[in-house]
Amino acid sequence: MSHVLAEFVGTALLVYLGDSVCANCTLNKSKGQNAGWIVIAAGWGFAVGIPAYLFSNFSNQFNPALTIGLAVIGKFPWAEVPGYVVAQMVGGIVGGVFVWLTYLPHWGITEDKAAKLGIFCTAPAVRNYPANFLTEFLATATLVFSLAAMGTVKTADGMGSIIVVSAIIFVLGCALGGPTGYAMNPARDLSPRIAHAILPIAGKGDSDWAYAWVPVFGPIAGGIAGALLFAVIF
């Protein structure tokens, strides 16, 4: 398997599992309905950790913010950035399609349009674009710094990677997820948002394109900052 294909499959799996956790906790008559934020944070932790483990023999990034951040500090070749980002973004769309298919009977019996959109992408608890951008910037900077530093620790190899990566995502969700839903990844937010826009989801509303730039540019800027901080310290 090529690295680009691994990015596509890994990102699709990440979005499929993560957004399905949200669907399980949100949609009417789902067996996990109203399970709560801790289940979402834990589920997202393993949704990121499992692909990281499965594709640990590849350059498993699954996040344009991480890919660009690593390129800025010379830890990843710029020539490979476009291919990785395209694979990640397309993978995220495919993952969103699988979420829709998995919960197909539940969309029509769920009336809350905002809740259905929230399965695919993030939305702010309080809509304040500068504050929302700052939250995504700080959360992603923390994420990228942590993942880059994790690569310097031998105990993070192999099975340890799924534990450490999952723990990082879990604590970020619990600590920083309240204001914006902690996108931290354009392929986790913009890609399934596109899926939401193009799929015939029963009873859906609009895809909130007015907010869509925040979970794209906030994470990219934060990813660069986190990578630069790593380069300074390590």
N, C-alpha and C positions, 0 to 999 in steps of 0.2 A: 504494500500500500504506500502511495506517495504521501509526502507531508501535507500537500494541499488537500488531498482526499481525506486524510485524517482530520484536518481542520473542519472540513465540511461535515463529515459524519459525527465528529465529536461535538460540534456546535449544535447540530440538529438534535442529538441525544440530550444535550444540556437543556435546550429550550423545551424539548418534548417533556422531559421529566419535571423540570422546574415549573413550567406553566401548567402542567397537569396537576401538580400539587395545589396550585391556586384554584384550578377548576374543581378539584375534589372538595376543597374547603368552601367553595362559593356557590356552585350551581345547585338549584333545587333538586331534591330527591337523590342527590349524591350521598353515598354512605359516609362521606367525610364532611358533610356540610356543617359549617360553624365550628370546625375543629380548632380554628384560631391561629394567631400569629406565630406561636412557637412551632406549630406543625409546619407552617409555611417556611419559617426560617430554617428549621432542621431539614425539611425536604429539599430546599434549595441548596443547602450545604452539601448534601450527598449528590444532588443533581449535577453539581459542578465537580465534586470529588471523584465520582465514578468515571466520567470520561477522562479526567486527569490521570487516573490509574490505568484505565484500559489502553490509553494511547501514550503511556509514559515512555515508550521507545521512540516517539516522534517529538517534534517541537510543539507540544500540546499547549496551545495558547487560548484558542476559542474566544478571543476577545480583541477586537481592533484596538482598543485603548492600551492593552498590554503589548500587542504587536508593535504599535507605533512607539510606545514608550521605550521598549527594548531597542528599537532601531535608533532612536535619538541618542542613546548612550553607547551605541556601537556593539550591542550584544546580539543584534539580529541584522542581517543584510537588508538594506533598503530595496534592493532589486527584487526581493521576495515578498515585500510588504503588500503590493497590489494583489497578487495571487492569493495570499493568505486572507486578506480582508474580504475579497470577493467570495471566497469559499466560506468564510464565517458568516457573512451576511445572507448568502443563499441558504446555508445550512439552517440559520435561524428561521427563515421563512418556512422551510420544509418542516421544521419542528413544530411551528405554529399550526400548520395544516394537520399534522398528526394529532395535536391536541383537540382540534375541532372534530376530527373523525372519531376519536376515542369517546368523546362525550356527546356524540351526535343527538341522542334523544333529549338531552337536558337543556339545550339552548332555548328551544321553543317554550319550555315550561318555566323559564326564569325570566321575570319581567324587568329586572334591574339592568338597564343598558350600560350604566357605568361599571357595574360589577362585572359584566361580561367583558368589557374592554379591559378591565383591570386584570383579567386572567392572562391577556396577551402582552400587556405593557404596563408601564408605571404611570402614576398620576400623583400630583402633590396633595398632601393633606390640607395645606394652606397654599393657595396659588400666589406665589410671590417669586417672580422669575429670577431676580438676583439671588435671593436666599436659596431657592431651589437649585440654581446652578452651583452655588457654593457648597451645598450639601453633597451633590453628586461629585464635585471636584474633590472634596476632602475624603469622601468614602472611597473613591477610586484611587486616589493617591495612597491611601492606607492599604488598599488591596494590592496594588502593583508593587509597592515597597515590600509588603509582606511576602508576596510570591517570589519576588526577586531574591530577597534575603533567604527564603526557604531553600532556594537552590544551592546555597553555600553550606547547608547542613547535611551531613551524611545520613543522619537518621530519617531524613525526609525522603529517602529513596524508596522505591518499591511500595510495599503495602503502607508504609508510613505516609506516603503522599496523599492517599485518600483521607487519612485521619486528619492530617494537618490542613489540607486544602478545605475539607469540609468544616473543620473547626473555624478557620478564618472566615468563610462565608457565613457560617452560623452566627458568630459573634458580631459580624458587621450588620447582619440583619437585625439582631436583637438590639444593638447599640445605636446604629445609624439609619436604620430602615424606616423609622417613623415619619420623617418629614416628606420623603419622596418615594418610598418603596424600594430604595437602593438598587437602581438599575445597574450602574457601574460597568456597563457593557453595551455599546450600540447594537451588537448582534443579538443581545437578549431583549432589547427594547424596540428598536426601529424595525428589525426584521419581522418579528411577530405582529407588530403594529401594521405592517404592510399586509401580512396574512389576514389580519382582522379586516382591513379595508377591502380586500379583493374576494374574500370568501363569502358564500351565501349563508352567513350565520343568522339563524332565525331570530328576529326581534332585536337586531343589533342597532346601536346608534352610530354616531360619527366616531372617527378614530382620533380625535383631539390633536389635529396636526399643529395647532397653535402652540402646544407644549412640547411637541416632538423633538425640537432642537435641543432642549435642555439635557435629556438623557443621551444625547449624541456628543455634543461639544463639551459638556461638563466632564464626562468620563475621559474623553480624549485629553483635555487639558490636565485633568487630575492624574491620568496615567503617565503623562510626560513628567509632571512634577514628582510623582512617586519614584519614577525611574531615576531622575536626576538626584533625588535624595539618597537613593541606594548607591549611586555612583560616588557620591561625596563621602558617604560613611564607609562603604566597603571597598 
